Amino acid sequence: MTGRRWVVAVAGLALSAGALWIVLQTVDVAEAAAVLGRAQVLPLLGILGVVAVQAVVRAVRWSVVMPPRVDGTRAPWHRLLPPMLVGYLGNAILPARLGEPMRAVVAARRERIGTAESLGSVLVERLVDIAMLAVVAFAAALLVGGPAWTIQLLGFAAAAGVAGMVLLLTVGLGPVLWVADRLGLTRRAGVRDAIARFVATVGGPSRRRALLGATGLSIVAWLLDAGSFWLAATAVGVDLPYAAAMLISGVSVLGTAVPSAPGYVGTFELAAAGTAGALGVPAAEALALAIVVHVMTLVPLALGGAVSLVAMGASFGDAVHEAERTRGV
């Protein structure tokens, strides 16, 4: 691991520790534990169902943006689901969201797809995902009359997301290749070819249909994600409108974009509990809600990643090594 990666990892741990400290200073942990102890089982089972459906939707979305295999056929969603779950496992236990390039390299090997194209599909999926999350969360903030800071923050994020989508749908990342050429970064034919294939996968007119399809599926995925928060609130005895659950979901997931410990420990709880508290949810119930969602969404997907590794006969260490190599580590 390079010095830069160590800095990111240490900064993430520090931010997670700071977030946890803030949470522990503002919430009665014993009371939150008591709330968790009284949680209803049926809504918790419902969360598992939502997580399963959401995973399928995301796998379908990945299949939409994934370029064809070398033989011209397309990888179906059920073939991309195991590599995607491996990515969730990587994000849960490794720093700096290393699970994203991990799933790209696993899928590239499994489906005979170029690594550059597979990485490009993951990037475009993340860009569309975050853009639509910001739009959905901003709409939710307006619907529930959320705190001013949520409306301002999400309004800015939604505007940036829409602008980014317009860029992807029109010119894509073509200018990046032009700049790389002018800087002399693409003198080696192999390097230029890889960058060109990566750029072509991410956006531009030829990718418009795939991007629009991914946009619709992303909205469905985030509406499902809000369902997990709504069910968690029900489990801990909180009467939470669905739009409010959408707002909490949006702020919580956007909060995981900052560097943090593996699994977004601390930053997720602070964002989720803080937003729920701002909407009037008592502190203990707000923290309990955050913990329920975090555990019930993170653990099953990570376990699914471990099972997928065994089923595919893949090596976790090899996947990590290849992912690091793609990042220039």
For each residue, the residues with C-beta under 8 A, 3 or more apart:
1: 5 6 9 324 329
2: 5 6 329
3: 6 7
4: 7 8
5: 1 2 8 9 95 96 329
6: 1 2 3 9 10
7: 3 4 10 11
8: 4 5 11 12 95 96 259
9: 1 5 6 12 13 95 96
10: 6 7 13 14
11: 7 8 14 15 259
12: 8 9 15 16 95 96 259 260 261
13: 9 10 16 17 95 260 261
14: 10 11 17 18
15: 11 12 18 19 258 259 260 266 267
16: 12 13 19 20 260 261 264 265 266 267
17: 13 14 20 21 261 266
18: 14 15 21 22 266
19: 15 16 22 23 260 266 267 269 270
20: 16 17 23 24 265 266 269 270
21: 17 18 24 25
22: 18 19 25 26 270
23: 19 20 26 27 266 269 270 273 287
24: 20 21 27 29
25: 21 22
26: 22 23 283
27: 23 24 31 32 273 283 284 286 287
28: 31 32 283 284
29: 24 32 33 287
30: 33 34
31: 27 28 34 35 284
32: 27 28 29 35 36 283 284 285 287 288 291
33: 29 30 36 37
34: 30 31 37 38 284
35: 31 32 38 39 236 237 284 285 288
36: 32 33 39 236 288 291 292
37: 33 34
38: 34 35 236 237
39: 35 36 43 44 235 236 288 292
40: 43 44 234 235 237
41: 44 45 235
42: 45 46
43: 39 40 46 47 231 232 234 235
44: 39 40 41 47 48 231 232 235 292 296
45: 41 42 48 49
46: 42 43 49 50 227 231
47: 43 44 50 51 228 231 232 235 292 293 296 297
48: 44 45 51 52 296 300
49: 45 46 52 53
50: 46 47 53 54 224 225 227 228 231
51: 47 48 54 55 228 296 297 300 301
52: 48 49 55 56 300
53: 49 50 56 57 224
54: 50 51 57 58 221 224 225 228
55: 51 52 58 59 81 84 85 301 304
56: 52 53 59 60 77 81
57: 53 54 60 61 217 220 221 224
58: 54 55 61 62 84 217 221
59: 55 56 62 63 77 78 80 81 84
60: 56 57 63 64 77 217
61: 57 58 64 65 125 213 214 217 218 221
62: 58 59 65 66 77 80 84 121 122 125
63: 59 60 66 74 75 76 77 80
64: 60 61 210 213 214 217
65: 61 62 121 124 125 128 201 207 210 211 213 214
66: 62 63 74 75 80 107 111 113 117 118 121
67: 113 114 117 120 121 201
68: 71 72 73 74 113
69: 72 73 74 75 111 112 113
70: 112 113 114
71: 68 112
72: 68 69
73: 68 69
74: 63 66 68 69
75: 63 66 69 79 80 107 111 113
76: 63 79 80
77: 56 59 60 62 63 80 81
78: 59 81
79: 75 76 82 110 111
80: 59 62 63 66 75 76 77 83 84 107 111
81: 55 56 59 77 78 84 85 308
82: 79 85 86 106 110 308 311 312
83: 80 86 87 103 104 106 107 110 308 312
84: 55 58 59 62 80 81 87 88 103 107
85: 55 81 82 88 89 301 304 305 307 308
86: 82 83 89 90 99 102 103 106 305 308 309 314 316 319
87: 83 84 90 91 99 100 102 103 104 106 122 305
88: 84 85 91 92 99 298 301 302 304 305
89: 85 86 92 93 99 301 302 304 305 306 308 309 316
90: 86 87 93 94 98 99 100 102 103 305 319 320 323
91: 87 88 94 97 98 99 100 262 263
92: 88 89 99 262 263 298 301 302 305
93: 89 90 262 263 302
94: 90 91 98 99 102 262 320
95: 5 8 9 12 13 98 259 261 262
96: 5 8 9 12 259
97: 91 100
98: 90 91 94 95 101 102 320 323 324 327
99: 86 87 88 89 90 91 92 94 102 103
100: 87 90 91 97 103 104 122 126
101: 98 104 105 119 122 322 323 324 326 327
102: 86 87 90 94 98 99 105 106 319 320 322 323
103: 83 84 86 87 90 99 100 106 107 122
104: 83 87 100 101 107 108 115 118 119 121 122 323 326
105: 101 102 108 109 115 118 119 319 322 323 326
106: 82 83 86 87 102 103 109 110 312 314 319
107: 66 75 80 83 84 103 104 110 111 113 118
108: 104 105 111 112 113 114 115 117 118 119
109: 105 106 112
110: 79 82 83 106 107 312 314
111: 66 69 75 79 80 107 108
112: 69 70 71 108 109
113: 66 67 68 69 70 75 107 108 117 118
114: 67 70 108 117 118 197
115: 104 105 108 118 119 194 326
116: 119 120 194 195 197 198 201
117: 66 67 108 113 114 120 121 197 198 201
118: 66 104 105 107 108 113 114 115 121 122
119: 101 104 105 108 115 116 122 123 198 326
120: 67 116 117 123 124 197 198 199 200 201 202
121: 62 65 66 67 104 117 118 124 125 201
122: 62 87 100 101 103 104 118 119 125 126
123: 119 120 126 127 198 202
124: 65 120 121 127 128 168 201 202 203 207 211 214
125: 61 62 65 121 122 128 129 214
126: 100 122 123 129 130
127: 123 124 130 131 164 165 168 202
128: 65 124 125 131 132 165 168 211 214 215 218
129: 125 126 132 133 218 221
130: 126 127 133 134 161 254 257
131: 127 128 134 135 158 160 161 162 164 165 215 218
132: 128 129 135 136 161 215 218 219 222
133: 129 130 136 137 161 218 222 250 253 254
134: 130 131 137 138 154 157 158 160 161 250 254
135: 131 132 138 139 158 161 162 219
136: 132 133 139 140 219 222 223 226 246 250
137: 133 134 140 141 154 157 158 222 246 247 249 250 251 254
138: 134 135 141 142 151 154 155 157 158 250
139: 135 136 142 143 246
140: 136 137 143 144 146 226 243 244 246 247 250
141: 137 138 144 146 150 151 154 155 247 250
142: 138 139 145 146 151
143: 139 140 243
144: 140 141 241 243 244 247 279
145: 142
146: 140 141 142 150 151 247 278 279
147: 150 151 278 279
148: 151 152
149: 152 153
150: 141 146 147 153 154 247 251 275 278
151: 138 141 142 146 147 148 154 155
152: 148 149 155 156
153: 149 150 156 157 251
154: 134 137 138 141 150 151 157 158 250 251 254
155: 138 141 151 152 158 159
156: 152 153 159 160
157: 134 137 138 153 154 160 161 254
158: 131 134 135 137 138 154 155 161 162
159: 155 156 162 163
160: 131 134 156 157 163 164
161: 130 131 132 133 134 135 157 158 164 165
162: 131 135 158 159 165 166
163: 159 160 166 167
164: 127 131 160 161 167 168
165: 127 128 131 161 162 168 169 211 215
166: 162 163 169 170
167: 163 164 170 171 172 203
168: 124 127 128 164 165 172 173 202 203 204 207 211
169: 165 166 203 205 208 211 212
170: 166 167 204 205
171: 167 174 175 203 204
172: 167 168 199 200 202 203 204 205 207
173: 168 176 177 198 199 202 203 204
174: 171 177 178 199 204
175: 171 178 179
176: 173 179 180 195 199
177: 173 174 180 181 186 192 195 196 199
178: 174 175 181 182
179: 175 176 182 183
180: 176 177 183 185 186 192 195
181: 177 178 184 185 186 192
182: 178 179
183: 179 180
184: 181 187
185: 180 181 191
186: 177 180 181 191 192 195
187: 184 191 192
188: 191 192
189: 192 193
190: 193 194
191: 185 186 187 188 194 195
192: 177 180 181 186 187 188 189 195 196
193: 189 190 196 197
194: 115 116 190 191 197 198
195: 116 176 177 180 186 191 192 198 199
196: 177 192 193 199 200
197: 114 116 117 120 193 194 200 201
198: 116 117 119 120 123 173 194 195 201 202
199: 120 172 173 174 176 177 195 196 202 204
200: 120 172 196 197 204 206 207
201: 65 67 116 117 120 121 124 197 198 207
202: 120 123 124 127 168 172 173 198 199 207
203: 124 167 168 169 171 172 173 207 211
204: 168 170 171 172 173 174 199 200 207 208
205: 169 170 172 208
206: 200
207: 65 124 168 172 200 201 202 203 204 210 211
208: 169 204 205 211 212
209: 212 213
210: 64 65 207 213 214
211: 65 124 128 165 168 169 203 207 208 214 215
212: 169 208 209 215 216
213: 61 64 65 209 210 216 217
214: 61 64 65 124 125 128 210 211 217 218
215: 128 131 132 165 211 212 218 219
216: 212 213 219 220
217: 57 58 60 61 64 213 214 220 221
218: 61 128 129 131 132 133 214 215 221 222
219: 132 135 136 215 216 222 223
220: 57 216 217 223 224
221: 54 57 58 61 129 217 218 224 225
222: 132 133 136 137 218 219 225 226 246 249 250
223: 136 219 220 226 227 246
224: 50 53 54 57 220 221 227 228
225: 50 54 221 222 228 229 249 253
226: 136 140 222 223 229 230 242 245 246 249
227: 46 50 223 224 230 231 242 245
228: 47 50 51 54 224 225 231 232 249 293 296 297
229: 225 226 232 233 240 245 246 248 249 252 272 289 293
230: 226 227 233 234 240 242 245
231: 43 44 46 47 50 227 228 234 235
232: 43 44 47 228 229 235 236 289 292 293 296
233: 229 230 236 238 239 240 245 276 281 285 289
234: 40 43 230 231 237 238 240
235: 39 40 41 43 44 47 231 232 292
236: 35 36 38 39 232 233 285 288 289 292
237: 35 38 40 234 285
238: 233 234 276 281 285 289
239: 233
240: 229 230 233 234 244 245 248 276 279 281
241: 144 244 245
242: 226 227 230 245 246
243: 140 143 144 246 247
244: 140 144 240 241 247 248 279
245: 226 227 229 230 233 240 241 242 248 249
246: 136 137 139 140 222 223 226 229 242 243 249 250
247: 137 140 141 144 146 150 243 244 250 251 275 279
248: 229 240 244 245 251 252 272 275 276 279 289
249: 137 222 225 226 228 229 245 246 252 253
250: 133 134 136 137 138 140 141 154 222 246 247 253 254
251: 137 150 153 154 247 248 254 255 271 272 274 275
252: 229 248 249 255 256 268 271 272 275 290 293
253: 133 225 249 250 256 257
254: 130 133 134 137 154 157 250 251 257 271
255: 251 252 258 264 267 268 270 271 272
256: 252 253 260 264 267 268 271
257: 130 253 254
258: 15 255 267
259: 8 11 12 15 95 96
260: 12 13 15 16 19 256 264 265 266 267 268
261: 12 13 16 17 95 264 265 266
262: 91 92 93 94 95 265
263: 91 92 93 298
264: 16 255 256 260 261 267 268 294 298
265: 16 20 260 261 262 268 269
266: 15 16 17 18 19 20 23 260 261 269 270
267: 15 16 19 255 256 258 260 264 270 271
268: 252 255 256 260 264 265 271 272 290 294
269: 19 20 23 265 266 272 273 287 290 291 294
270: 19 20 22 23 255 266 267 273 274
271: 251 252 254 255 256 267 268 274 275
272: 229 248 251 252 255 268 269 275 276 286 289 290 293 294
273: 23 27 269 270 276 277 283 286 287 289 290
274: 251 270 271 277 278 286
275: 150 247 248 251 252 271 272 278 279
276: 233 238 240 248 272 273 279 281 285 286 289 290
277: 273 274 280 281 282 283 286
278: 146 147 150 274 275
279: 144 146 147 240 244 247 248 275 276
280: 277
281: 233 238 240 276 277 285 286 289
282: 277 285 286
283: 26 27 28 32 273 277 286 287
284: 27 28 31 32 34 35 287 288
285: 32 35 233 236 237 238 276 281 282 288 289
286: 27 272 273 274 276 277 281 282 283 289 290
287: 23 27 29 32 269 273 283 284 290 291
288: 32 35 36 39 236 284 285 291 292
289: 229 232 233 236 238 248 272 273 276 281 285 286 292 293
290: 252 268 269 272 273 276 286 287 293 294
291: 32 36 269 287 288 294 295
292: 36 39 44 47 232 235 236 288 289 295 296
293: 47 228 229 232 252 272 289 290 296 297
294: 264 268 269 272 290 291 297 298
295: 291 292 298 299
296: 44 47 48 51 228 232 292 293 299 300
297: 47 51 228 293 294 300 301
298: 88 92 263 264 294 295 301 302
299: 295 296 302 303
300: 48 51 52 296 297 303 304
301: 51 55 85 88 89 92 297 298 304 305
302: 88 89 92 93 298 299 305 306
303: 299 300 306 307
304: 55 85 88 89 300 301 307 308
305: 85 86 87 88 89 90 92 301 302 308 309
306: 89 302 303 309 310
307: 85 303 304 310 311
308: 81 82 83 85 86 89 304 305 311 312 314
309: 86 89 305 306 312 314 315 316 319
310: 306 307 313
311: 82 307 308
312: 82 83 106 110 308 309
313: 310
314: 86 106 110 308 309 318 319
315: 309 318 319
316: 86 89 309 319 320
317: 320 321
318: 314 315 321 322
319: 86 90 102 105 106 309 314 315 316 322 323
320: 90 94 98 102 316 317 323 324
321: 317 318 324 325
322: 101 102 105 318 319 325 326
323: 90 98 101 102 104 105 319 320 326 327
324: 1 98 101 320 321 327 329
325: 321 322 328 329
326: 101 104 105 115 119 322 323
327: 98 101 323 324
328: 325
329: 1 2 5 324 325
